[in-house]
């Protein structure tokens, strides 16, 4: 019994029972194994566990689209949202290199092509467990962040300015950009630093459990409530409460959260007695909250109450040479952890590193460094070796339009960069993608009116229709001008 409790938890997600049963049988000697065959089952399972598993081994092709990787990609994002420290390995028959790179961009630390011997999988799982997450704080305990760019300097200044204020802070930024580290730094630099920093991911728990989790509940308030229990607002009294993925909060609870923010009052589920909390709320989201408000999914009054102070975390692609400083930081950290010599990048690889957009932000950069440390310890990594670790297909190249008289130099430079970093470039395909993007944008703006869309694009209506037929879109839109 003692041995079972010390085993790490492993989640296996695969819709092929032969594979999941075999892996369960083989790996259960070393791991506490939980098995699911779909995203829905994973969500249900996670709600039943006291804490998320340390490891996950997932297939990309899951129901209801087992022949496509979409469900697997979504699951990677959801698992990391619920537990940023989880180590995800992808085991998939969809071993297209593009899928492998995109899975890593989303946060998977390894991609294993089927078929693979269970013993090899076991070794990779054990190795993954040994990886600890490196903070990107340059001075732990002081809330500083690696980087000398103006954007990082602005971030430091905002943290210093807002840390001691009692008002809410809304942190906005893309997935993997480090929003949770900003929240932690705000707490550490505040007068509440001696109190526990509490964090809740609103996307990681069932909607019907959000209210009792936040506000607590009384005995008998609902089935399973055998005792009374305090919620996060009660536990975070006099401290900081970080609400991650605030955009996932159900509409019916947004009014109750607004009430707490306005006067500190809340009620446990099943009680009529009002309680008071002075917890300082720090919220974060990767959504466009203004768009969420326009779509009726988020209350405007709650947004304005949460965003008394707003911090926009810059994406890694905008941080220039800070990408080199982060590389140096993580490389030294993980080489020490692996007791190996750090790898290096040759000149061409270094240029590629600085030009790469890192769509998965700091999380992706960290995982790339982990893989390079494992594969090329003590070696100089060349551009081809580095490119095999990058998700080049996810990169977008900014090719601005050219009004009359505009200098062509901006487009020329963007095109040069694209050709240098894009493997197997195809001009016809690239131009077709740009054309299709503009056509679909025009149709969206004009709500499918072909005549108005053609006018917007500066072409004749019949020309627009002909071009739509070339990539199969003509049958999908209707001319609303009739």
C-alpha positions as CSV (number, residue, x, y, z in Angstrom):
1,X,0.0,0.0,0.0
2,X,2.9,2.3,0.8
3,X,4.4,1.7,-2.6
4,X,1.2,2.5,-4.4
5,X,1.0,5.9,-2.8
6,X,4.5,6.8,-3.9
7,X,3.9,6.0,-7.5
8,X,3.4,9.0,-9.8
9,X,0.0,9.5,-11.4
10,X,-0.2,8.9,-15.2
11,X,-3.1,9.7,-17.4
12,X,-3.4,7.6,-20.6
13,X,-5.8,9.0,-23.3
14,X,-6.3,6.7,-26.3
15,X,-9.5,5.5,-28.0
16,X,-7.9,2.2,-29.0
17,X,-8.6,-0.2,-26.1
18,X,-5.9,-2.6,-27.2
19,X,-3.3,0.1,-26.8
20,X,-4.7,1.6,-23.6
21,X,-5.2,-1.7,-21.9
22,X,-1.7,-2.9,-22.9
23,X,-0.1,0.2,-21.6
24,X,-2.2,0.2,-18.4
25,X,-1.0,-3.4,-17.7
26,X,2.7,-2.7,-18.4
27,X,2.9,0.8,-16.8
28,X,0.8,0.2,-13.7
29,X,3.7,-1.5,-12.0
30,X,5.5,1.9,-11.9
31,X,2.6,4.4,-12.2
32,X,-0.9,5.0,-10.8
33,X,-2.6,4.8,-14.2
34,X,-5.9,6.5,-15.2
35,X,-7.4,5.7,-18.6
36,X,-9.7,7.8,-20.8
37,X,-10.6,7.6,-24.4
38,X,-11.8,11.2,-25.1
39,X,-11.6,14.8,-24.0
40,X,-15.0,14.6,-22.3
41,X,-13.8,11.6,-20.3
42,X,-10.7,13.4,-19.2
43,X,-12.7,16.3,-17.9
44,X,-14.9,14.0,-15.9
45,X,-11.9,12.1,-14.5
46,X,-10.0,15.3,-13.5
47,X,-13.0,16.5,-11.5
48,X,-12.9,13.3,-9.5
49,X,-9.2,13.5,-8.6
50,X,-7.9,15.5,-5.7
51,X,-5.0,16.7,-7.8
52,X,-4.1,16.4,-11.5
53,X,-1.7,13.7,-12.6
54,X,2.0,14.5,-13.0
55,X,2.2,12.8,-16.4
56,X,-0.1,12.4,-19.4
57,X,0.4,10.1,-22.4
58,X,-2.2,11.1,-25.1
59,X,-3.1,10.2,-28.6
60,X,-3.9,13.1,-31.0
61,X,-6.6,11.3,-32.9
62,X,-9.5,11.2,-30.5
63,X,-13.3,11.0,-30.8
64,X,-15.3,12.5,-32.5
65,X,-12.6,13.1,-35.1
66,X,-10.2,10.2,-34.6
67,X,-8.6,10.7,-38.1
68,X,-7.6,14.3,-37.3
69,X,-5.4,15.8,-34.5
70,X,-7.7,18.6,-33.5
71,X,-9.1,16.9,-30.3
72,X,-5.6,15.9,-29.2
73,X,-4.4,19.5,-29.7
74,X,-7.3,20.9,-27.7
75,X,-6.7,18.4,-24.9
76,X,-3.0,19.4,-24.6
77,X,-4.1,23.0,-24.1
78,X,-6.7,22.0,-21.5
79,X,-4.4,19.8,-19.5
80,X,-1.8,22.5,-19.3
81,X,-4.4,25.1,-18.4
82,X,-5.5,22.9,-15.5
83,X,-2.0,22.0,-14.4
84,X,0.9,24.1,-15.8
85,X,3.4,21.6,-14.4
86,X,2.0,18.5,-16.0
87,X,4.4,16.7,-18.3
88,X,2.6,15.7,-21.5
89,X,3.9,13.1,-24.0
90,X,2.1,12.5,-27.2
91,X,1.8,8.9,-28.5
92,X,0.2,9.0,-31.9
93,X,-0.1,7.3,-35.2
94,X,-0.5,10.7,-36.8
95,X,3.2,11.1,-36.8
96,X,3.3,13.8,-39.5
97,X,6.2,16.1,-38.5
98,X,3.9,19.1,-38.6
99,X,1.7,17.5,-35.9
100,X,4.7,16.7,-33.8
101,X,6.0,20.3,-33.9
102,X,2.6,21.8,-33.2
103,X,2.0,19.5,-30.2
104,X,5.3,20.6,-28.8
105,X,4.4,24.3,-29.4
106,X,1.2,23.7,-27.4
107,X,3.2,22.4,-24.5
108,X,3.9,18.6,-25.0
109,X,7.5,17.8,-24.1
110,X,7.9,14.8,-26.3
111,X,6.2,13.2,-29.4
112,X,6.3,9.4,-29.7
113,X,5.3,7.8,-33.0
114,X,3.3,4.6,-32.9
115,X,4.1,1.8,-32.7
116,X,6.5,2.1,-29.8
117,X,7.7,-0.5,-27.3
118,X,6.1,-0.1,-23.8
119,X,9.5,-0.2,-22.2
120,X,10.7,2.7,-24.3
121,X,7.6,4.7,-23.4
122,X,8.2,3.9,-19.7
123,X,11.8,5.2,-19.9
124,X,10.6,8.4,-21.5
125,X,8.0,8.9,-18.8
126,X,10.5,8.4,-16.1
127,X,12.9,10.8,-17.7
128,X,10.1,13.4,-18.1
129,X,9.4,13.2,-14.4
130,X,12.9,14.2,-13.6
131,X,12.4,17.5,-15.4
132,X,11.6,20.3,-13.0
133,X,10.1,23.6,-14.2
134,X,12.5,26.5,-14.3
135,X,11.1,29.9,-13.3
136,X,11.9,32.8,-15.5
137,X,12.6,35.0,-12.6
138,X,16.2,36.3,-12.7
139,X,16.2,37.0,-9.0
140,X,13.9,34.5,-7.2
141,X,12.0,36.2,-4.4
142,X,12.4,39.6,-5.9
143,X,9.9,39.3,-8.7
144,X,12.4,40.3,-11.4
145,X,12.1,38.9,-14.9
146,X,14.7,38.0,-17.5
147,X,15.1,40.5,-20.3
148,X,16.2,44.1,-21.0
149,X,13.7,45.0,-23.7
150,X,11.5,48.1,-23.1
151,X,8.5,45.8,-22.9
152,X,10.0,43.9,-20.0
153,X,11.1,47.1,-18.3
154,X,7.5,48.4,-18.6
155,X,6.3,45.1,-17.0
156,X,8.6,45.5,-14.1
157,X,7.5,49.1,-13.5
158,X,3.8,48.1,-13.6
159,X,4.3,45.3,-11.1
160,X,6.1,47.7,-8.7
161,X,3.3,50.3,-9.2
162,X,0.4,48.0,-8.7
163,X,1.7,45.5,-6.1
164,X,0.6,47.3,-2.9
165,X,-2.7,48.7,-4.2
166,X,-5.8,46.8,-2.8
167,X,-7.6,47.0,-6.2
168,X,-8.0,44.2,-8.7
169,X,-5.5,43.6,-11.5
170,X,-6.4,42.0,-14.9
171,X,-3.4,40.3,-16.6
172,X,-4.0,39.8,-20.4
173,X,-1.7,37.7,-22.6
174,X,-1.3,34.7,-24.8
175,X,-1.1,31.2,-23.6
176,X,2.4,30.4,-22.3
177,X,3.5,34.0,-21.9
178,X,3.9,33.8,-18.1
179,X,0.7,35.4,-16.7
180,X,0.8,33.3,-13.6
181,X,4.4,34.5,-12.9
182,X,3.2,38.1,-13.1
183,X,0.4,37.3,-10.6
184,X,2.9,35.7,-8.2
185,X,5.3,38.7,-8.5
186,X,2.4,41.1,-7.7
187,X,1.8,39.1,-4.5
188,X,5.5,38.8,-3.5
189,X,6.0,42.5,-3.8
190,X,2.9,43.4,-1.9
191,X,2.3,43.8,1.9
192,X,0.4,40.5,1.7
193,X,3.5,38.5,0.8
194,X,3.6,36.8,4.2
195,X,0.2,35.3,3.5
196,X,-0.4,32.3,1.3
197,X,-0.8,33.0,-2.4
198,X,-4.0,31.1,-3.6
199,X,-4.6,30.3,-7.3
200,X,-7.6,28.8,-9.0
201,X,-7.9,28.0,-12.7
202,X,-11.5,28.7,-13.7
203,X,-11.2,26.5,-16.7
204,X,-10.0,23.5,-14.7
205,X,-13.1,22.7,-12.7
206,X,-16.7,21.8,-13.5
207,X,-19.0,24.9,-13.9
208,X,-21.3,23.6,-11.2
209,X,-18.4,23.4,-8.8
210,X,-17.1,26.9,-9.3
211,X,-19.4,28.6,-6.8
212,X,-18.8,26.2,-3.9
213,X,-15.1,26.3,-4.7
214,X,-14.9,30.0,-4.6
215,X,-17.3,30.8,-1.8
216,X,-17.5,27.6,0.2
217,X,-20.6,25.6,1.2
218,X,-22.5,24.4,4.3
219,X,-23.1,20.9,5.3
220,X,-26.0,19.4,3.3
221,X,-26.0,22.2,0.7
222,X,-25.8,19.6,-2.1
223,X,-25.3,15.9,-2.6
224,X,-21.8,15.0,-1.3
225,X,-21.5,18.0,1.1
226,X,-21.1,16.0,4.2
227,X,-19.3,18.8,6.0
228,X,-19.1,22.5,5.8
229,X,-16.1,23.9,3.9
230,X,-14.5,27.3,3.3
231,X,-13.9,28.6,-0.2
232,X,-11.1,30.4,-1.8
233,X,-12.3,33.8,-0.9
234,X,-12.5,32.8,2.8
235,X,-9.0,31.2,2.7
236,X,-7.5,34.2,0.9
237,X,-8.7,36.7,3.5
238,X,-5.9,39.4,3.9
239,X,-4.0,37.8,1.0
240,X,-4.1,37.5,-2.8
241,X,-6.4,35.3,-4.9
242,X,-5.3,34.6,-8.5
243,X,-8.2,33.6,-10.8
244,X,-6.7,32.3,-14.0
245,X,-8.7,31.9,-17.2
246,X,-11.3,34.3,-15.8
247,X,-13.1,34.3,-19.2
248,X,-14.3,30.8,-18.5
249,X,-16.3,31.9,-15.5
250,X,-20.0,31.0,-16.0
251,X,-22.2,34.1,-16.6
252,X,-24.5,33.3,-13.6
253,X,-21.4,33.5,-11.3
254,X,-20.1,36.7,-12.7
255,X,-22.7,38.7,-10.8
256,X,-21.6,37.1,-7.5
257,X,-18.0,37.8,-8.2
258,X,-18.8,41.4,-9.0
259,X,-20.5,41.7,-5.6
260,X,-17.4,40.5,-3.8
261,X,-15.3,42.9,-5.7
262,X,-17.5,45.8,-4.9
263,X,-18.1,45.3,-1.2
264,X,-16.3,42.1,-0.1
265,X,-19.6,40.3,0.6
266,X,-20.3,36.7,-0.3
267,X,-22.3,33.7,0.9
268,X,-21.4,30.1,1.3
269,X,-23.6,27.8,-0.8
270,X,-26.5,26.7,1.4
271,X,-26.2,29.7,3.8
272,X,-28.0,33.0,4.0
273,X,-25.4,34.6,6.3
274,X,-23.2,37.1,4.5
275,X,-19.4,36.9,5.0
276,X,-16.7,39.4,4.1
277,X,-13.4,38.9,2.4
278,X,-10.8,41.5,1.6
279,X,-8.8,39.2,-0.7
280,X,-7.0,41.1,-3.4
281,X,-8.1,39.6,-6.7
282,X,-5.7,39.1,-9.6
283,X,-7.3,37.7,-12.7
284,X,-5.8,36.6,-16.0
285,X,-7.1,35.7,-19.4
286,X,-5.8,34.8,-22.9
287,X,-9.1,35.9,-24.5
288,X,-10.1,39.2,-26.1
289,X,-12.4,40.3,-23.3
290,X,-13.9,43.1,-25.2
291,X,-15.0,40.6,-27.9
292,X,-16.3,38.4,-25.1
293,X,-18.4,41.3,-23.9
294,X,-19.7,42.0,-27.4
295,X,-20.7,38.3,-27.8
296,X,-22.6,38.4,-24.5
297,X,-20.3,35.9,-22.7
298,X,-18.8,38.3,-20.2
299,X,-20.3,41.1,-18.2
300,X,-19.1,44.6,-19.0
301,X,-19.4,45.8,-15.4
302,X,-17.4,42.9,-14.1
303,X,-14.7,43.5,-16.7
304,X,-14.4,47.2,-15.8
305,X,-14.2,46.2,-12.1
306,X,-11.5,43.6,-12.7
307,X,-9.4,45.9,-14.9
308,X,-8.9,48.8,-12.5
309,X,-5.2,48.0,-13.3
310,X,-4.4,46.1,-16.5
311,X,-1.1,44.4,-17.4
312,X,-0.6,43.2,-20.9
313,X,2.0,40.5,-21.0
314,X,4.0,40.8,-24.3
315,X,4.2,37.8,-26.5
316,X,7.7,36.4,-26.9
317,X,7.9,37.3,-30.6
318,X,8.0,41.0,-29.6
319,X,10.9,40.7,-27.1
320,X,13.8,40.7,-29.6
321,X,17.1,39.8,-27.9
322,X,15.4,38.7,-24.7
323,X,14.9,35.4,-26.5
324,X,18.6,34.9,-26.3
325,X,18.7,35.7,-22.6
326,X,15.9,33.2,-22.0
327,X,17.8,30.6,-24.0
328,X,20.9,31.2,-21.8
329,X,18.8,31.0,-18.6
330,X,17.0,27.8,-19.4
331,X,20.0,26.2,-21.0
332,X,22.1,26.6,-17.9
333,X,19.3,25.5,-15.7
334,X,18.5,22.2,-17.5
335,X,22.1,21.3,-18.2
336,X,22.8,21.5,-14.5
337,X,19.7,19.5,-13.8
338,X,20.7,16.8,-16.3
339,X,24.3,17.0,-15.1
340,X,25.5,17.5,-18.6
341,X,27.3,20.2,-20.6
342,X,25.1,22.9,-22.2
343,X,24.5,22.8,-25.9
344,X,25.3,25.8,-28.1
345,X,23.8,27.3,-31.3
346,X,26.0,28.0,-34.3
347,X,25.7,31.3,-36.0
348,X,23.0,30.3,-38.5
349,X,21.0,28.6,-35.7
350,X,21.3,31.7,-33.5
351,X,19.8,33.8,-36.3
352,X,17.0,31.3,-36.7
353,X,16.3,31.4,-33.0
354,X,16.1,35.2,-32.9
355,X,13.9,35.3,-36.0
356,X,11.5,32.5,-34.8
357,X,8.1,33.8,-33.5
358,X,7.6,31.2,-30.7
359,X,3.8,30.9,-31.0
360,X,3.8,28.9,-27.8
361,X,5.7,31.7,-26.0
362,X,8.0,31.1,-23.1
363,X,6.5,27.6,-22.4
364,X,7.4,26.6,-26.0
365,X,10.9,28.0,-25.6
366,X,11.5,26.2,-22.4
367,X,10.4,22.8,-23.9
368,X,12.6,23.4,-26.9
369,X,15.6,23.9,-24.6
370,X,14.7,20.7,-22.7
371,X,14.8,18.7,-25.9
372,X,18.0,20.3,-27.2
373,X,19.6,19.7,-23.8
374,X,18.7,16.0,-24.0
375,X,19.7,15.5,-27.7
376,X,22.8,17.7,-28.1
377,X,24.4,18.0,-24.7
378,X,27.8,19.7,-25.1
379,X,27.3,20.1,-28.9
380,X,26.9,23.0,-31.3
381,X,23.3,22.8,-32.7
382,X,23.1,23.8,-36.4
383,X,20.1,25.5,-38.1
384,X,18.8,22.3,-39.6
385,X,18.8,20.5,-36.2
386,X,17.1,23.5,-34.6
387,X,14.5,23.9,-37.3
388,X,13.3,20.3,-36.7
389,X,12.3,21.4,-33.2
390,X,10.4,24.6,-34.4
391,X,6.8,24.9,-35.5
392,X,7.5,26.9,-38.6
393,X,4.0,26.3,-40.0
394,X,2.5,28.2,-37.2
395,X,4.5,31.3,-37.9
396,X,2.8,34.2,-39.6
397,X,4.8,36.7,-41.7
398,X,3.7,40.3,-41.7
399,X,3.3,41.4,-45.4
400,X,1.8,44.8,-45.2
401,X,-0.3,46.2,-48.0
402,X,1.1,48.8,-50.4
403,X,-0.9,51.9,-50.9
404,X,0.2,54.1,-53.8
405,X,3.6,55.6,-53.1
406,X,4.5,53.3,-50.2
407,X,8.1,52.1,-50.0
408,X,8.4,48.5,-51.1
409,X,11.3,47.9,-48.7
410,X,9.0,46.7,-45.8
411,X,7.5,43.9,-48.0
412,X,11.0,43.0,-49.4
413,X,12.4,42.5,-45.9
414,X,9.4,40.5,-44.7
415,X,9.7,38.2,-47.8
416,X,13.4,37.7,-47.3
417,X,12.9,36.7,-43.7
418,X,10.1,34.3,-44.7
419,X,12.3,32.6,-47.4
420,X,15.1,32.2,-44.9
421,X,13.1,30.5,-42.2
422,X,10.4,28.6,-44.2
423,X,11.4,25.1,-45.3
424,X,10.0,23.9,-48.7
425,X,8.6,27.3,-49.5
426,X,5.9,27.2,-52.3
427,X,5.2,30.6,-53.9
428,X,1.9,29.5,-55.5
429,X,0.6,28.0,-52.3
430,X,1.6,31.1,-50.3
431,X,-0.1,33.5,-52.7
432,X,-3.2,31.3,-52.8
433,X,-3.4,31.4,-48.9
434,X,-3.1,35.2,-48.8
435,X,-5.7,35.6,-51.5
436,X,-8.1,33.2,-49.8
437,X,-7.5,35.0,-46.5
438,X,-8.4,38.4,-48.0
439,X,-11.4,37.0,-49.8
440,X,-12.8,35.3,-46.7
441,X,-12.1,38.5,-44.7
442,X,-14.1,40.6,-47.2
443,X,-17.0,38.1,-47.1
444,X,-17.0,38.2,-43.3
445,X,-17.1,42.0,-43.3
446,X,-19.9,42.1,-45.9
447,X,-21.8,39.2,-44.3
448,X,-21.5,37.1,-47.5
449,X,-22.5,39.8,-50.0
450,X,-20.5,39.0,-53.1
451,X,-21.0,42.3,-54.8
452,X,-20.0,44.3,-51.8
453,X,-17.0,42.0,-51.1
454,X,-15.8,42.3,-54.7
455,X,-16.0,46.1,-54.4
456,X,-14.1,46.0,-51.1
457,X,-11.3,43.9,-52.8
458,X,-11.3,46.1,-55.9
459,X,-12.2,43.4,-58.4
460,X,-15.2,42.5,-60.4
461,X,-17.9,40.3,-58.9
462,X,-17.4,37.6,-61.6
463,X,-13.7,37.6,-60.9
464,X,-14.3,37.1,-57.2
465,X,-16.7,34.2,-57.9
466,X,-14.2,32.6,-60.2
467,X,-11.4,32.8,-57.7
468,X,-13.6,31.4,-54.9
469,X,-14.4,28.4,-57.2
470,X,-10.6,27.7,-57.5
471,X,-10.4,26.8,-53.8
472,X,-13.9,25.5,-53.3
473,X,-15.5,28.4,-51.4
474,X,-18.1,29.4,-53.9
475,X,-20.6,26.9,-52.8
476,X,-20.2,27.9,-49.2
477,X,-21.3,31.5,-49.5
478,X,-24.5,33.0,-50.9
479,X,-24.9,36.2,-52.7
480,X,-27.1,38.3,-50.4
481,X,-27.3,41.1,-52.9
482,X,-30.3,39.6,-54.7
